[in-house]
Amino acid sequence: MTAEGKNPVNVAVSGASGQISYSLLFRIASGDVFGKDTPVHLRLLDIPQAVSAAQGVAMELFDAAFPLVTGITVTDKAEEAFEDAQAVFLVGSKPRGKGEERSDLLAANGKIFGPQGKAINDHAAKDVRVLVVGNPANTNCLIAKASAPDIPANHFTAMTRLDHNRSLAQLSDKLGAPVKDFAKMTVWGNHSATQFPDVTYATVNGESVADKVDEKWLADEFRPRVAKRGAEIIEVRGKSSAASAASAAIDHMRDWFAGTPEGDWVSVSLPSDGSYGIDEGLVASVPCRSVNGEWEVVKDLEISDAQRKLIDANVEELRNEKKIVEDSGLI
């Protein structure tokens, strides 16, 4: 226990030498997730050939002299990284190669996330909270969860918060209101081009967003731009959207531990309980509130035929991804 009277939170981050983690780790170390009075022990996990680079990141974290950091571990062994971990960010994944089929991508990532899920099951704290950032995040999360039967299923999540934040930013720009004035934005489904950013329930200063924007703008500009924003950034920047992804991961885990604001919800991909016609067990994004450290699905929202069609397209895509990993023996 530290002098401040709080035990440090053990935080594991995979793909620790990568661009997203480079932004993420410094935010965790500065207290942006667990609070400015909560110490952290950082566990940096990477593949053997990247451990040296991860050690360089650890050296920078050390040199920054963060008061909250009680220790930094660098390893290529998942068992060591996840030992007693209370929060895990699974950032490292295999990117899609040129000409590679999605089935090949899913199979390759299954060989990463299956063993990591087992290591979490066997070594992490039993109330560990896991966020899968590495794409294809939803099905990578499904694979990891399947390998961790002793961990509550809803403690495995995939990140839709980046899509959620992108949606808020686009609405803020369109309507000329600060992001903080918006509430109840929802992104349904998969973190893919199929995703459905939905303003049906969203409000700005308590007023309906849907009443302030037209369907043509939503269909032709808003939804495609949110879904394809990552590709747009790569085209402009020449690199993927690392800092905004790290920021979204921070938002997701902070809200999970600290709770969502009163009267609002956020978009979270987690194993479905069957709500909204999403097959039980599929990892899909739905509106959630965080209450006492647990995600709770916002229930009984009315779904129109137009919404149903867009949600169903995501369900079908996730079913197909699940079948691929089932056929590959990954779950």
N, C-alpha and C positions, 0 to 999 in steps of 0.2 A: 504494500500500500504506500502511496506517495505521501509527501508531507501535507498535501492538501486534503488527504483523507479519502481519495478516490483511487480505486484500482485502475490500472491502465486497460483500455479496450484493445484486444488483440485483433489487428486488422491485416488481412492477407490480400495482396493484389497480384494477379497473374499478368504475364506480359509486361513485367515491370519496367523493361527498358524501352518500351514503345512510346509513341507520341502521346496517346491518351493518358497513359500512366504518368508520363512526365509532368503533365498538368495536374492530374488527379492527386498524386502523392503529396504535393506541396500544399494543396488545399486541405487534405486530411490532416496533415501535420500542423497546420495553422489553426485548427479547431472548427473548421466550417461544417463538419458533419456531426460530431458528438458534443460540441460546445467548447467554449473558450476556457473552461475550467476542468476539462476531462483529458487526462493523459492518454497517449496511445503508444502501443508497440507495433511497429510496422514490419510486416513479413513480405519480402519481395521475392516473387517466384518467377523464374524464366527458364527457357530451354537451355541446355548446357552451353551451346555456342553463343548465347547472349548473356550469360552470367557476368562476364567481365563488364559489359555495358551497364547491367543492373547495379554492379558494384560502384560504377561511376555515379549513377543516380544516388545511391546510398551515400557516397562521399559528399555530394552536393547537399543532400538533406542534413547530413552531419554538420557541414560548414555553415548552414543557415541558422544553426543553434536555436531550433524551435524549443521553447520551454516545455511544451507538452509531450515531446517525443522522449520516451524512456528507453527505447532501444530500437535497433534496426537489424533485421536478419535478412541475408541474401542467400538464396538456395535454388537449386534446380530439382529439389525433391518435394513433391506435393505434400507428402506426409509431414515433413518438417514445417512447411509454410502454413499448413492448416491446423497444426497442433494447438488445441484450445482456442481456435479462432472464433470470434463472436460476430465478425462482419467480414464478408468475402466479396471482392470485386473480381469476377472472372473476365478479364479484359482480353487476354491473349487468345487468338484464334487463327486458323489458317485462312488467308484471303483467297478469293476466287481467282484461279489462274486463267490466262487467256485461252479461250476455247473450251474451258472446263465445264462439264455438265453440272447442274445443281445437285444431282444425285451423288456425283463424285465429291463435290464440296461437302455435302452433309456427311458422307461416309468418312472423309478425312477428319472432319471436326469431331465426329463421334469418337475417334481414337484419342482425342484430347479430353473431351468433356466427360466421357464415361469414367476413365480412371480418376479424373479430378473429383467427380461426384462421389466415387467410392472412398477416396482419401478424406473428403469432407465428412462422409458418414462415419468413418472409422476414427477420425482424429479431432474433428472440430467440436466446439461446445454444442450440446444437443439443442440449444435454442439459437444456433447460428443463423444469421440472415445473409442470404446469398443473392447477389445481383449479377446476372450474365449480361455483359456488354458486348462481347465478341460475337460477330455475325456469322451465320444466321442465328440471331440471338434467341428467338422463341424456341426453335427446335434444338439448339444447343442446350437450352435450359431444360427442355423435356428429357434429353439424354442424361444430363447430370442428375436430375431429380430421380430418374429411374434407377440410378446406381446408388442412391442414398435412401434406402427404405426406412431407416431409423430417424430421419429428420422430417419434421412436419412438411407435407407437400407444399403448403403455401409459404414456406420459408425459402423457396426457390422462386426467383422472379427474373424476368427479362426486361430490358430497358426500353420503354416507350416514352420515357420522359423527354428525350430529345425531340421527338415528334410533337409531343405536347407543348414544349417550350417554343418550338418553331411555329406552331399554330398560334400561340399567344402573340408572338412577335409580329406575325403577318396581320393579325386582327388589330393590334395596336397601331401599326403603320396605316392600315386602311381607314380606321375610324378616328385616328388622332387622339387616342386616349392612352395613358400610361398602362403598362402591363399589369401593374398592381390593382388596377380598377376592374380587371376581368376575373370571372369565376366560372366554375363548372364547365370548362372545356373538356371534351372527351375525344380520345383517339381509340377507335376500335380495331381489334384484330392483330395483324402481323406487322412486324417491323420490316416492311417491304413496300414495293410500289403499289401493292393492293390495299394498304392501310386506309382506314376511313376516318379522317379528321372531321368531327361532327360538332357543329355549332348549335344544334337543336336546343340544348338546355343551357347554353352559355349566356352569361350576362355581363354587361358593362355598367358599372355603377347601379346595379340592381335592375337594369332594363335589358330586355331581350336583344341579344346580338342578331338573331335571325331576322328580326324586324328591321334591322339597319343595313343589311346586305342582301343582294339579290342572288337567286339561284344560279344565274349565268356566271357571275363572278366566282361563286363557290365551286361550280363544276369545272369552269374553264381555267381558272387561275389559282384559287386558294388550295383546293385539294391536290391538284397535280404539283404545285410548287412545294407544298409541305412534303409530299411523298418523294419528290425528286431533288430535294434541297441538297442532300449529300453529294449527288452527282454534279449539281450546279457549282458547289464550292470547289470540288476537285477541278472542274473546268477552269474556274477563275484563279484559284490559288495554286493549283498544281499539286496539291496534297489534300488528304482527307480532312474532314472536320473533327480535329482532335480536341481542341480546347472546349468547344461547345458540348461535345460528347462527355468530356470529363465533368463539366459543370452540371450537366443533366444527371450524371451518376451521383454527384454530390447531393443534388436536390432530392433524388429518389431515396438515398439512404438516410439523409437527414430527416425527411418527413417520416420515414419508417420508424426511426427511433424516437423522434420528438413529437410526432403527430401532425396531421394536416390542419390548416387554419379552419376555424369555425365557419360553417356555412359554405365550404368549398370542397372540391374533390380533385384528384389528379388521375392520370392515366397510368395503369400498371398492368404489365403482362404477367400473369400467374396462372397456375393450373386451374382450369375452369371447374366450377361446382355445378355446371349445367345451366347456369343462368343465361338468359338471352339467346337460347337456342344454340349455344356453343357446346360441342361435345365435352362431356366430363373428362377432365384430364388434359385436354389440349391446352397448351400455354398460349393464351390470347389476351390481348389488351382490353380492359374494361374499366369503367369509372370506379375508383376506390377511395375510401377514407382510411387513414391510419389512426387506430384507437388502441391505446395501451400497448403500443409496439406491435400490433397486428394489422395487416391489411384486411379491410372489410369491404366487400363488393357492394356498391350502391344498388339496391334492389328496386324492382317494380317500376322502372322508367317505361313510359309508353314508347313503343317502337312502330314507326309508320312502315308502309310497304316499301317506300323508297329507301329508308334506313335498312330494312330487312335485307334487301337485295345486296347492298354494299357490305353488310356484315357477313352475309352468307358467302360472298366471294372470298372473304378472308378465311372463313371456316373451311371451305373447300380446299384452299391452298394449304392450310395447316394440316388438314387430313392427308393430303398427298405427301407432304413432307414427313409426317408421322409414318406413313406406309413405307416410304423409302428407307427410313432408319429401322423399321421393324423387319423389312425384307433383308436388310443388311446384318440383322442379328444384334443391333446396337441397343435395343430396348426389349 
